[in-house]
Amino acid sequence: MVTDLPPCPAALKLPAVRIGIAIGLSLMAHFVVLVSPVFKFPVAESPLPPLIAKLEPLPKVAAPAPKKPKPEKPHGTPKKVSELPTTQEASTEETPVAEPQVAQDEPVAITKSEPAPPLPKHAQLTFSAYQGTGGMQIGESIHRLDIADGQYTLTAITQTTGLASIFKSYLLTQTSRGRTGEQGLHPDSFDEEKKQSKGTQNVRAEFDRTEHKLHFSHGGEADLPEQAQDILSFLYQLSQLSMNTTPLPLFISNGKKLESYQMDIGAEEEISTPLGKLRALPLRKLHAKGEEGFDVWLGLEYRLLPVKIRQIDRAGQIAGEMVISDIRLTDE
C-alpha cells in the first residue's frame, strides 16, 4: 500500500521559489568550503614537558703511572716554596714565572720574642676564590710584592673565572705603594679600580706622613695613625707585627675611609688548600652582631704570609673565601 505524502505548500509549487531556494543552498555550501581553511576550531593539546638539563659525568681518564715514592720527610720540615724570577726578570708583571725550585723556610715560632721573618723581595701569591665555604670556584686573585731600594709595590688583581665570568664580569685591581723599614710596610698611596658590567669605579687614598693626614679622592680626610695600613698592605704587614698579645689593634683604610679593627689571634690550625695541608695561624676580626667581619690565616711555613682569607657578611654567614693555590718567593 502506498501512503500519500502530505501535500506541499502552495508556495513551493511555484518554479521561481524552488529555483531561489536551490541557489541559496548552493551559495551556503560554497561559503563553508571557502572559509573553513581560515577559521579552525581550537584543538585540545597536552602541554609540553619542561626542558630538563642533565649533567653526565665525563669518561674517566686513565691515571698516570705511579711515581716512585720519595723518602718521608721528618716531622716539622717546611714544604717547598716556588721561586720567582730574579730582580731583573721581575721588573715587569708580564714576565713568566720560573719553574718551581726548592726554597725552604724554617717554621715560625710565634710565641718567641724573635725578630719578624723578613718579607721576601719578590713574591707572587695566587688565591682561588670560592663562593661561601666549600662552594664552587668563582674567581682567582694574584698578589705581587716587589721590594727594592727601600720602596715597595704591592698589586692584587682579582677577577671572575670559568662559568662565573659568564654570568657576572668582575675585575678588581688594587695597588699599594710606599716605603719599607724596620717596622715593615709604610703605605704612601692606595689605588683601587673596580670594573663591573654596570661600569668602572675608582678610589684613591694618600698617606701624608708629614701632616699625619689621610686624604681620600672623594674629598674627605682623616687623622693618620702611625701604623695605619690599607686594605691590601695590612695582609703582608701582619707578619711584621708582634703576635704575643691579643687582640691586635689595626687601623686600615679601604680607600674611602679609615677604620679601627681588633684582631683576635687564635691557636695554630691545619687548613686544607690546593697545596695540601698547611700549618696556619688564624686571626679573626672582632665584630658585633650585624657587622661584617673577616678572618685571615697566616702560613707558619711561609714567613707568615696570608694563605687563606674569609669574608663574613652581616648575617654572620661566610660570604666567600680565598685559598692559596700557588706561592713563589725570592730574596734576590
C-alpha positions in Angstrom: 0.0 0.0 0.0 1.3 3.4 -0.9 0.9 6.2 1.6 0.3 9.5 0.1 2.9 12.3 1.1 1.4 15.3 2.7 0.7 18.0 0.1 3.5 20.7 -0.3 2.6 24.2 0.5 1.4 26.1 -2.5 4.3 28.4 -2.4 6.8 25.6 -3.1 5.0 24.6 -6.2 6.0 27.8 -7.8 9.0 27.3 -10.1 10.7 30.7 -9.2 10.6 29.9 -5.5 12.1 26.4 -5.9 14.9 27.8 -8.0 15.7 30.5 -5.4 16.0 28.0 -2.6 18.3 25.9 -4.7 20.6 28.8 -5.4 20.6 29.8 -1.7 21.7 26.4 -0.6 24.4 26.3 -3.2 25.8 29.6 -2.0 25.8 28.5 1.6 27.7 25.3 0.6 30.4 27.3 -1.3 30.8 29.7 1.7 31.5 26.9 4.1 34.1 25.4 1.7 35.8 28.8 1.3 36.0 29.9 4.9 36.8 26.5 6.5 40.6 26.8 5.9 40.7 30.2 7.7 38.6 29.6 10.8 39.6 26.5 12.7 38.3 25.2 15.9 40.8 25.0 18.7 42.3 21.6 19.3 42.9 20.5 22.8 46.6 19.9 23.2 48.6 18.5 26.2 51.3 20.8 27.5 54.9 20.0 26.6 57.0 18.7 29.4 59.6 21.1 30.9 63.1 21.1 29.5 65.5 19.3 31.8 69.3 19.6 31.6 71.1 16.6 32.9 74.8 16.7 33.6 76.5 13.4 32.8 80.0 12.5 34.1 82.8 12.7 31.7 84.6 9.5 30.8 87.4 8.7 33.3 90.9 9.4 32.1 93.4 6.7 32.9 95.6 7.8 35.8 99.3 8.2 35.1 101.7 5.5 36.2 102.5 6.0 39.9 105.8 7.6 40.7 108.4 6.0 42.9 107.7 7.2 46.4 110.2 9.6 47.9 111.6 9.2 51.4 109.3 10.6 54.1 110.5 13.9 55.5 111.0 14.4 59.2 108.1 15.9 61.1 108.1 19.7 61.0 110.1 20.1 57.8 108.6 23.0 55.9 107.0 22.5 52.5 108.6 23.7 49.3 108.2 27.2 48.1 108.5 28.0 44.4 111.0 30.7 43.5 110.2 33.8 41.4 112.4 35.2 38.7 115.4 37.3 39.7 115.1 41.0 40.3 115.8 41.9 36.7 113.2 39.4 35.4 110.6 40.6 38.0 110.7 44.2 36.8 107.7 43.6 34.6 104.5 41.9 35.6 104.2 40.1 32.3 107.4 38.2 32.8 106.7 34.4 33.1 107.4 32.9 36.5 110.2 30.5 36.7 109.6 26.8 37.2 109.3 25.8 40.9 112.5 25.2 42.8 113.3 24.2 46.3 113.4 27.2 48.7 112.6 26.2 52.3 111.9 28.4 55.3 112.0 27.3 58.9 108.6 27.1 60.6 107.8 30.2 62.5 107.6 30.0 66.3 105.2 32.9 67.1 105.5 32.5 70.9 109.1 33.6 71.0 110.2 37.2 71.1 112.3 36.9 68.0 112.6 39.3 65.0 109.8 39.0 62.5 110.5 36.9 59.4 111.8 39.2 56.6 109.4 40.0 53.8 110.6 38.5 50.5 112.0 40.9 48.0 109.7 39.4 45.4 106.6 37.3 46.0 103.7 36.1 43.9 100.8 34.5 45.7 97.8 33.0 43.7 94.5 32.5 45.5 91.4 30.6 44.3 88.2 32.4 45.2 85.2 30.5 46.3 81.6 31.4 47.0 80.6 30.7 50.5 82.5 27.8 52.1 83.2 24.7 50.1 81.3 26.3 47.2 82.3 26.4 43.6 85.3 28.4 42.5 84.2 31.7 41.0 87.5 33.6 40.5 91.2 34.0 41.1 93.3 36.6 42.8 97.0 37.1 42.1 99.1 39.2 44.5 102.6 40.5 43.5 105.0 42.1 46.0 108.2 43.8 44.9 110.7 45.5 47.3 113.8 47.4 46.1 115.8 50.4 47.4 113.6 50.9 50.4 110.4 51.1 48.4 107.7 48.5 47.8 104.9 48.0 45.2 102.1 45.6 46.0 99.4 44.7 43.5 96.4 42.4 43.6 94.3 41.5 40.5 91.1 39.7 41.3 88.6 38.6 38.6 85.9 36.1 38.0 86.8 33.0 36.1 85.1 30.0 34.5 81.3 29.8 34.5 81.1 32.7 37.0 82.6 35.1 34.4 79.7 34.3 32.0 77.1 35.5 34.5 79.0 38.3 36.1 82.1 40.1 34.8 84.2 41.4 37.6 87.8 42.8 37.6 89.3 44.4 40.7 92.8 45.9 40.6 94.4 47.2 43.9 97.8 48.8 44.2 99.6 49.8 47.3 102.9 51.8 47.2 105.2 53.0 49.9 108.3 52.6 51.9 109.8 49.7 53.8 111.7 49.9 57.1 112.4 48.1 60.4 108.7 48.1 61.2 107.6 46.7 57.8 105.4 48.4 55.2 104.5 52.1 55.3 102.0 52.9 52.6 102.1 56.2 50.8 99.2 55.6 48.4 96.4 53.1 47.7 94.5 52.9 44.5 91.6 50.7 43.6 89.8 50.2 40.2 86.7 48.1 40.1 85.3 47.1 36.7 81.8 45.5 36.5 79.1 45.2 33.9 77.5 48.4 35.3 80.6 50.5 35.0 84.0 51.3 36.5 84.7 52.8 39.9 88.0 54.3 41.1 89.1 55.3 44.6 92.4 56.6 46.0 93.9 57.3 49.4 97.1 59.2 50.0 99.0 58.8 53.3 100.5 62.1 54.3 103.0 61.1 57.0 104.3 64.7 57.5 100.9 66.2 58.3 99.5 62.9 59.7 96.5 63.0 57.5 94.9 60.5 55.2 93.4 62.1 52.1 90.7 60.5 50.0 89.9 61.0 46.3 86.3 61.9 47.2 87.5 64.9 49.1 87.4 63.7 52.7 90.3 63.2 55.1 91.1 61.5 58.4 93.7 61.6 61.1 96.5 59.2 60.2 97.8 56.9 62.9 101.5 56.0 62.7 100.9 52.3 61.9 97.9 52.7 59.5 97.7 50.4 56.6 95.5 50.0 53.5 93.2 47.0 52.9 95.9 45.3 50.8 99.2 46.1 52.6 97.9 45.0 56.0 97.7 41.4 54.8 101.5 41.4 54.5 102.2 43.8 57.4 100.7 41.2 59.8 103.9 39.1 59.5 105.9 42.1 60.9 103.8 42.6 64.0 104.2 41.1 67.4 101.9 38.1 68.0 102.5 37.9 71.7 99.4 39.8 72.7 95.7 39.6 71.7 93.6 41.3 70.5 95.8 43.0 67.9 94.9 46.6 67.1 94.9 47.7 63.5 94.0 50.8 61.5 93.0 50.0 57.9 91.8 52.2 55.0 89.8 50.8 52.1 90.4 54.0 50.1 87.1 55.6 51.2 87.5 55.7 55.0 89.8 54.7 57.9 88.6 52.0 60.3 89.9 50.7 63.6 89.9 46.9 64.0 90.7 44.5 66.8 92.1 41.1 65.6 91.9 38.1 67.9 94.8 35.7 67.5 93.8 32.1 67.6 95.7 28.8 68.1 97.6 27.1 65.3 95.4 25.2 62.9 95.9 22.9 59.9 94.0 24.0 56.9 93.3 22.3 53.5 94.5 24.1 50.4 95.2 23.1 46.8 98.9 22.9 48.0 97.9 20.3 50.6 97.6 20.6 54.4 99.3 23.8 55.8 100.0 24.9 59.3 98.5 28.3 59.8 97.9 30.9 62.4 94.3 32.3 62.4 93.4 35.9 63.1 89.7 36.9 63.4 88.3 40.4 63.4 86.2 41.0 66.5 82.8 42.4 65.4 79.4 43.0 66.8 76.3 41.3 65.6 75.1 42.8 62.4 78.6 43.9 61.3 80.8 42.5 58.6 83.9 40.6 59.6 86.8 38.7 58.1 89.3 36.0 59.1 92.9 35.7 57.9 95.2 32.6 58.2 99.0 33.2 58.1 101.2 30.4 56.8 103.6 29.3 59.6 105.9 27.7 57.0 105.7 30.6 54.6 107.0 33.6 56.6 103.6 34.3 58.0 102.3 35.4 54.6 98.5 35.1 54.1 97.3 31.7 52.9 93.6 32.0 53.4 91.1 34.9 53.7 87.5 34.6 54.6 84.7 37.3 54.4 81.8 37.3 56.8 78.5 39.0 55.9 76.3 41.0 58.3 74.1 37.9 58.9 77.2 36.1 60.2 77.4 33.8 57.2 80.5 33.1 55.2 80.2 35.2 52.0 83.4 34.0 50.3 86.9 32.6 50.7 90.2 32.9 49.0 92.6 30.0 49.5 96.2 29.9 48.4 96.9 27.7 45.4 100.5 28.8 44.5 103.4 30.6 46.3 106.5 31.9 44.6 109.2 33.7 46.6 112.8 35.0 46.1 115.2 37.2 48.0 117.4 38.0 45.0 
